[in-house]
Amino acid sequence: MFVNVNGKRIFFDIVGEGHNGSTPQLEEKPVFLAVHCASGFDHGYLRCGIDILTMLGQVIYLDLPGSGRTGGDASEITFESLADDICEFMNVLGLNKVYLLGHCAGGFVSQIFALRYPEKLKGLILVNTAPSFEKIIEEGKPNPTLAERAPEDVVQACIKVYGQGIITPETVDECFHKVGPYFLSTFQMDNFKRVFSYTGLALPMLDRFVNHIYKTYDVREQLKIIELNTLVIAGKHDWLTPPSGARFIASQIKNSMYVEFDNSCHVSFEENRTGFIRSVSSYVKKNETGEF
C-alpha cells in the first residue's frame, strides 16, 4: 500500500489486527511502528523476527524515503527529515500513541523522532542501535570487532564501503555477501540469506548514509530529554552498534529497561526470538499498566 506524505509516495504494510476481534468491545491493541535501518535497506529483513509482535498487537512497516518500494531522491535526506516524514505518515494514517521500534540506523531516526515528537508515542523500543557516530568506550569493556571473527578479506570489504565510502555495485555486492553473515552471531551465520533475502539495498541511500549523514549523527547530549518509557535491546557480540552504546542510551533515558542477549550480534530480534518477544511483552505490560 502507498500513501502520499510530504510530496513522497511512501510504501507501508500492516500485519495483525488493530482491535481484538475476540471481544465484543473490540478493544484496541498496541500498535508497533517498525523503522528499518536507514542506510539503504528496506523493511523486508525485519519481517522474519518482528512479525512475532502480532502476538501483542498490530505491526506497521514502512519503507523510508530513499529506500525500498518508496524510493525517491536520497540526496537531501537527513535523519531529521526521515523523522518528520514518519510523523506526517502517522498523521495521514490517523496513528497516535504508537510504540516506535527502530533497528540500527532506524534507531537513530527513532531517537530523533522521540526528541521531536514525544507526544505521538506510547513508548520507544530501540534494538541494536547507537547514540552517535562515535563508538562509546567503556573502561575495561572492549567493544566487539569484526576483525575478531572475520578473515582480513572480509574486514577489508567492510572498510571499503563503510570506512572509505566507496559505493559502487561491485564494492557493495562484495561487502553484502562477505560481511553480511557476520551481522549474526557465530552459530547463526547460516541464517543470513534467509533473513536478508526479504530485503533490498538502495545504493544512493547507502551513499547518502555513509558519506554524509552518518558522520553527523550524535544525540548523546539530548537523550536525557526523553521521558518516554523505553526498552533498549542489545546483542553482546554486536560489532556494528556495540552494546556499550546501548548501555549509554539506557543510562541517559531515565525511564528505560535494558536487555542484552548473550547469544546475538546485530539482528537480536531474529537471533533470539524467544528473548525478544518476552522482553517486549514484559515492557509493554509494564508500560500499559503503569508499573514501569
Secondary structure, DSSP 8 states (H G I E B T S, - for coil): -EEEETTEEEEEEEES-SB-TTSTT--B--EEEEE--SSSB-GGGGHHHHGGGGGTSEEEEE--TTSTTT----TT--HHHHHHHHHHHHHHHT--SEEEEEETHHHHHHHHHHHH-GGGEEEEEEES--SBSS---BTTB----GGGTS-HHHHHHHIIIIIT----HHHHHHHHHHHGGGGS-GGGGGGHHHHHTT--B-HHHHHHIIIIIGGG-B-TTTGGG--S-EEEEEETT-SSS-HHHHHHHHHHSSSEEEEEETT-SS-HHHHTHHHHHHHHHHHHHHHHHT--
